[in-house]
Amino acid sequence: MRIELGTIVKSKSGRDKGSFYVVVGYKDDTPLIADGRRRKLEKPKAKNLKHISKTNTITQTSELTNRKLRAVLHGFNFPARL
């Protein structure tokens, strides 16, 4: 199973459990994820497919910067509380 580039994923295990990331590339068959804050685009994290869950949201990866990445993920990592 291969997740499309630009897909927003949620970490299911590890120290970053519950955090949202964007798939920014692949190394072999392992997706590389980044969030623009802890994991920058210059040094993405390789995460096993079974440790992430895919969302139905895909963002444009062309001209993506760390600042834009944080802005896209802000609504996922900090949902509005009513």
C-alpha positions in Angstrom: 0.0 0.0 0.0 1.4 3.4 -1.0 0.0 6.7 0.4 -0.1 9.5 -2.1 2.3 12.5 -1.6 0.7 15.4 0.2 -1.7 13.2 2.2 -2.2 14.2 5.8 -1.6 11.2 8.2 -2.0 10.7 11.9 0.7 8.9 13.9 -0.7 5.8 15.7 2.4 4.9 17.8 5.6 6.3 19.2 6.5 9.4 21.0 4.5 11.5 18.5 1.3 9.5 18.8 -1.8 11.5 17.9 0.1 14.1 15.9 -0.7 14.9 12.3 1.9 15.0 9.5 2.1 15.3 5.7 3.7 12.6 3.5 6.5 14.5 1.7 8.4 11.7 0.0 9.4 8.1 0.1 12.6 6.3 0.9 12.4 2.7 -0.6 8.8 1.9 0.5 8.8 3.9 3.7 6.9 7.2 3.7 8.8 10.3 4.9 6.6 12.6 7.0 7.1 16.2 8.2 5.1 18.7 10.2 7.2 21.9 9.7 7.9 22.3 13.4 9.5 19.2 15.0 10.1 17.5 11.7 11.1 20.0 9.0 11.0 19.4 5.3 14.8 19.3 5.2 14.9 16.4 7.6 11.6 14.3 7.4 11.0 11.3 9.6 10.7 7.8 8.1 7.6 6.2 9.5 6.4 2.6 9.1 3.1 2.3 7.2 1.5 0.3 10.1 2.3 3.2 12.5 0.3 5.8 10.6 -3.3 6.2 9.6 -4.4 8.0 6.4 -6.9 10.9 6.4 -9.0 11.8 3.4 -7.3 15.2 3.1 -4.6 15.8 0.5 -2.6 19.1 0.2 -0.5 20.5 -2.7 3.1 19.6 -2.2 4.5 22.0 -4.9 6.2 25.0 -3.3 5.5 23.7 0.2 7.5 25.4 2.9 7.7 24.7 6.7 5.5 27.7 7.4 2.8 26.6 4.9 3.1 23.1 6.3 2.4 24.3 9.9 -0.5 26.4 8.6 -2.1 23.4 6.9 -1.7 21.1 9.9 -2.8 23.7 12.5 -6.5 22.8 12.2 -5.7 19.1 12.7 -3.3 19.4 15.6 -5.3 22.1 17.4 -9.0 21.6 16.7 -11.5 24.3 17.7 -13.1 23.5 21.1 -16.7 24.5 21.6 
